[in-house]
């Protein structure tokens, strides 16, 4: 998908939230060898070094992999954000990250955002964005700096689709990223997901992830199981019909 700054982000990737630091390198190596080209981490996850090691171990050229990380909550402010990015680059073992996000709204958001714009300008970051921000917070950043976030990473899935926020993103040219696309696996047991999966000959996880792709959402589920990693990736060779997409949309109405 092409972001509002012209960068092209792989729409599907690997999330490493809650992956233990000691396990991250092996997981990332396996995912990259399977064909993943997008890894989403954060300073607060404590596993950036493992992401970098996994990239080196996989032998995939750095320019072929999109790496996202996120600013820790305690590093807001212009100078603190700059130092935090440099620390991330050292842990990742790279001279730049492809996407740097403000992980959550906090104090000094405008000064933090000014730092993000400077990081993008000097090449340490290709694209800048936010995570868990609402409209008011985004507008505050844009009004103060003129820089529109390339993405906003929010909890979005068929159960909580945030259609109003996604419409706002489209108006602003902001790409929606999803964290929690399967709601920690709970959505895979939903009767609608199971019914659609049986109809198309896929797993419930695959049809839910496919729903995200067809809704134009960047998605990066987490799994430590190599078989599940491969299963999650195998969602580009089929398409859900309008009827099937509408059925999955109805999941929002279920308790």
N, C-alpha and C positions, 0 to 999 in steps of 0.2 A: 504494500500500500504506500502511496506517495503522501508524505506529510506536508503541512503547509509551508515548510521551509525548503521543500524540494528533495529531502532525504527519502529514501525508499526503505521501509521497514518490513521484514518478513511478518506476515500476519499471524503465523503460528509459531510458538516457541515453547521453551521449558521454563517453568518457575521453580525456584529453589527455596521458597519459604519453608522454614522449619526443617530443612535438610541439615543434619549435623555437619559441622565443619570437616570432620574426618572422612565423611562419606561423599562430600560434594565433588571432589576431583574425579572420582570414579564414575559418579552419576553423569557429570557433564561430558566426560570422555565417551561414555557409552552413547549418550544422546547424540553427540556430534557425529559419531561413527555411524549412527543409524540415519543421519541426514538432517537433524535439527540444525538450524542456523541462527537461532535467536535464544538468548539466555537472559532471564530477568532475575536480578538479585537486588540487594540493598545493604547499605552500611549496617543497618540494624539487625540483619540476619546473621552477621558474624561469619559468613562463608565466602567473602569475595576472593580470598586467597585461593580457596579450592576451585572457584570458577576459573581463575587464571591458570591454575595448574592443570585442570582438566582440558582447557583449550590447548595448552602446550603438549600435553600427553596425546591428544587426539591427532595432532599433526595437521590440523586444518588451518589454512592461512588466516591470520587475524582479520584481514580485510573481508573475508567471506562470512564472518560471524558478527551479528548484531548483539552488543552487550548493553544492557540497561542496568543502572544502579540508582539508588535513591539516597537523598540526604538524610542523615540521622536527625531526629527531633532536637537534639541538643546542640546542633551546629548551625542554627539560623543566624542571620546577620551577614554582612558583606565579607568581612575578613574570615570569619569562622567557616563560612561555606567554601571559600577558596581553599583554605587549609584542609578541609574535609575532603574535597575532591582530590587534592594532591595525595592524600593518604589512601584514597580508594585506588588511584592509578598505581601506586606502589604495590598495594596488595594484589591487584589484578595483573600486574606486570605488563602494563600497556601504556602507551603515551596518550591515549584518548579513550573516552567511552562514547558510544553511539547515541545514548539517550540518558540524560541526568534529570531526575525528578525530585521536586520538593515532596517528601513522603507524606507529610500532613501539614495542614495549615498551622501556623504558630505565630509567635511574636516576630517582629521585624520581617514580615513576609516581603514587603516591597524592597528592602535593602538586600534580602536574600535573592530576590528575582533580578535585581540589578547585577548582582554577582554572577548569576546564571547567564545573563546576556553577555557579560564580559568573558566568561569561560567559552561560550560559543564563538565569540569573535576571535579569541586567540587560538582556537582549534583544539583545545583540550576536550571539548564536547561538540558533537555534531548537531544534536537537537536537544532542546530543553522543554520540560513539561512539568506537570503537577500530578498529584495523586490525592484522592479523597477530598478534592475541592468542590465547593458549590459555586453557583453562578456569581454570587456577590464577591467571593474571594478572587475568582478569576478576573472579574471586571475591575477590581481594585488594582490588580497587577497590571492589566492592560492600560488602564487610565493613567497610571503613574509612569509607565515605561514605554508604552507603544508596542511591547512585545507580546504577541499572542502565543500561549503555550501550544506546542505541537501536539501534545496528547494530554488527556486527563485519565488517569487510571482509577477506576471505581469498581465497586462490587456490583457487577451486573451479570445476570443470567436469566433464563426463562422465568424463574420464580420471582425475581426482583429485576424487571427489565429496565427500569428507569427511563422510560420512553421520553419523558419531558426533558431530562438532562441530555439524552442523546440528540434530541431535536435541537437543543441549544448548541451542542457541540457542532452539529452540522452547519448551523447558521454562522458560527464563528470560525469554521474551518478547522476545528479541533478533532483529532482522531480519538475515538473511545477505545480504551484498553480495559479488559476485564480481569479483575482478580476474583478468585472463588467461582470460576465458571461452572463447576459441578457441585458447589456448596459442600465441599469436603466429601464428595461421593454420594450425598443423600439424594440428589436428583436422579441418580441412575436407578433408583428403586421406584420412581414415580410411575404409575400405571400408563400415563400418556407416553412417556419416554420409552417404556417397554413395548407398547403397542406399535409405535412408529418404527422402533428398531426391528421388530419382527416383520413388519411390512417390507422394509427395505433390505433386510438381511444383514443388519449391522448390530453393534452393541448399543445399549442406551447411552453410554459415554460418547460414542462416536456421533450419534445423531445430535446430541446436545452441543457438542463442540462444532459440528457442522452448522447448526443453527447460528452460532456466533459468527462463523465465517460469512454466511449468507446475509447476516444483518450488518456486515461491514465493521465488525469489532475485532480488534487484535486480542488474541487469547493465548495463554501459556499455562496449561495445567501442570500440576506437579505429580510425579510418580517416581518411586525408587525401584520399581519392578521393570526389568528390561522388556518383558513381554508387553506390559501395559504401555511403556514408552512407545513401542512399535505400533501398538493398537491405536494409541492416541494420534500418532502421526498419519495413520492411514485414513484420512478423511478428505483427501483432495480428488479422489477418483469416483465420487458419486455426488449427486445433487438431490436435495429434498424438494419435493413439489410444493406449490403454493398451499395445497391442502395440508400437507404434512407440516409445513412451517406454521400455518395457522393453528394446527392442533397443538404444537409445542407452545405457541403463544398463550394458549389457554391454561398452561401450568401456573400462570400468575394468579389465577383465581382460587387455587386449591390451598387449603390450610396445611 
